Amino acid sequence: MAGNVPIQFSTVPQKQPAGTSDPKWVQWLLITIALAFLGLFLFLPLITVFIQAFAKGVNVYIEAITNPEALSAIKLTILVALIAIPLNAIFGIASAWAITKFQFRGKNILITLIDLPFAVSPVIAGLVFILLFGSRGLFGEWLFDNDIKIVFAVPGIVLATIFVTFPFVSRELIPLMQAQGTAEEEASITLGASGWKTFWYVTLPNIKWALLYGMILCNARAIGEFGAVSVVSGHIRGLTNTMPLHIEILYGEYQFAAAFAVASLMSLMAIFTLIIKSFLEWKAKKQISTEI
C-alpha cells in the first residue's frame, strides 16, 4: 500500500548490558582486595611451607620424608583415605537415591543427620568413639574380652575419618539428583529394565561427575583430618600417627625442617587434589554444554 512505510532493521550490533553498573574503580578495588586476601592467607603461607621445608637443604628434606615414622604416617593416611572414600561413596549414593527418588517418613531427619558432621566438632566426634569403644566405654568390656581393638588403633582412625567425611558425597549428589527428577528411571523401568540395570545404565552415568567431585572433596578432608583422629589415635609413633599428627609431633619437638617437609608433602597432595577437582568441574561443564 502507498501509505505503508517499510520497516528497516538496524544492522548495528546492540551493546550488551553490563553485568554491573558499578564504576571501574570499584571493580578493580574488589579484585585487588580478593587477590590480596588470597595472597596473604593462601599463597604466602604455602610458599613459606616450601621455603622452610628446604631451609636446611635437600638431604634433610629427603631424610625427613623417608624417615620410618614419616613413611608409616604417610602409608596410614593413604590407607585411611582408601577405606573411607569408597564407603562414603556407597553411603552417598544410597542416601541421595533414597532422598531424591522416594517419599518416606523421616526423610528430613535423614537429611539433618547427613549434615551432623558439619555441626559437630571433630574433637567431640572423637570423644564419642572413645565413649563407645574405649576401655571404659559402652562396648569396651566386650571388645576387650574378644581381643578387638578399635580406639588407639587403625579401626578407630578409620571410623573417625568416615564420620567427618560422609556428608561430602551426599551433599554433591542430592541437589543434582533432585534437579534430574525421576522421569528417566521411570521410563527405564517401564521398558522392562531391572532396578540394578536402571541404576547402572541410567542413574550412574547422570551423576558420575558429581560423584567423582564428592569423592575428591572427601579425599581432601580425609587426608587433612586432625581433631577426631587425634582423639582416637593415641599418638603411637609408627602405628597410629597420620600425617597431620606426625607434623604436630615434629613441630612440638622443634624439628621445624622435618615438620615443614612433611607439611609440604601434604600440600602437594592438596594441590594435586585441587587439579583433579578443577578437571572434573571442566568436564562436567563441557558435558552439560554438549547436552544443551
PyMOL commands that set and color helices and strands:
alter all, ss='L'
color gray80, all
select helices_A, chain A and resi 24-53+58-66+68-101+107-114+116-119+122-133+140-145+154-165+167-180+183-190+195-224+227-233+243-252+256-291
alter helices_A, ss='H'
color red, helices_A
deselect
rebuild
show_as cartoon
